[in-house]
Amino acid sequence: SVYVDAGARGLGVGKALLNEIVAMAKARGFHTVIAHISDTEGASVALHQACGFKVVGVQQEVGRKFGRWLDVTVMQHML
């Protein structure tokens, strides 16, 4: 999980962190990186897309938060 403080959002911090995670995975011989992102996190989906991740599926109603069911977007970055 990558979390960026609200005061640092929009400054490229999240993109730098995510790109570093991808680079570290690649350097260690990983074949792919997978992300599961709550449907309430549109900015996170956009960030992952900007870093080369593709949407490969949606898991419907797999979690509950604040009294409602949440879908989870599954994203993958092939290394």
ChimeraX attribute file (.defattr): number of C-alpha atoms within 10 A of each C-alpha:
attribute: neighborCount
match mode: 1-to-1
recipient: residues
	/A:1	6
	/A:2	9
	/A:3	10
	/A:4	12
	/A:5	8
	/A:6	7
	/A:7	7
	/A:8	10
	/A:9	11
	/A:10	10
	/A:11	9
	/A:12	11
	/A:13	14
	/A:14	19
	/A:15	17
	/A:16	12
	/A:17	14
	/A:18	17
	/A:19	16
	/A:20	12
	/A:21	14
	/A:22	21
	/A:23	13
	/A:24	12
	/A:25	15
	/A:26	15
	/A:27	10
	/A:28	9
	/A:29	9
	/A:30	13
	/A:31	10
	/A:32	13
	/A:33	15
	/A:34	14
	/A:35	18
	/A:36	17
	/A:37	19
	/A:38	18
	/A:39	19
	/A:40	12
	/A:41	11
	/A:42	12
	/A:43	10
	/A:44	18
	/A:45	22
	/A:46	11
	/A:47	15
	/A:48	22
	/A:49	15
	/A:50	13
	/A:51	15
	/A:52	14
	/A:53	21
	/A:54	17
	/A:55	16
	/A:56	11
	/A:57	12
	/A:58	16
	/A:59	15
	/A:60	12
	/A:61	12
	/A:62	11
	/A:63	12
	/A:64	10
	/A:65	7
	/A:66	6
	/A:67	6
	/A:68	8
	/A:69	12
	/A:70	17
	/A:71	17
	/A:72	19
	/A:73	20
	/A:74	19
	/A:75	20
	/A:76	18
	/A:77	18
	/A:78	13
	/A:79	14
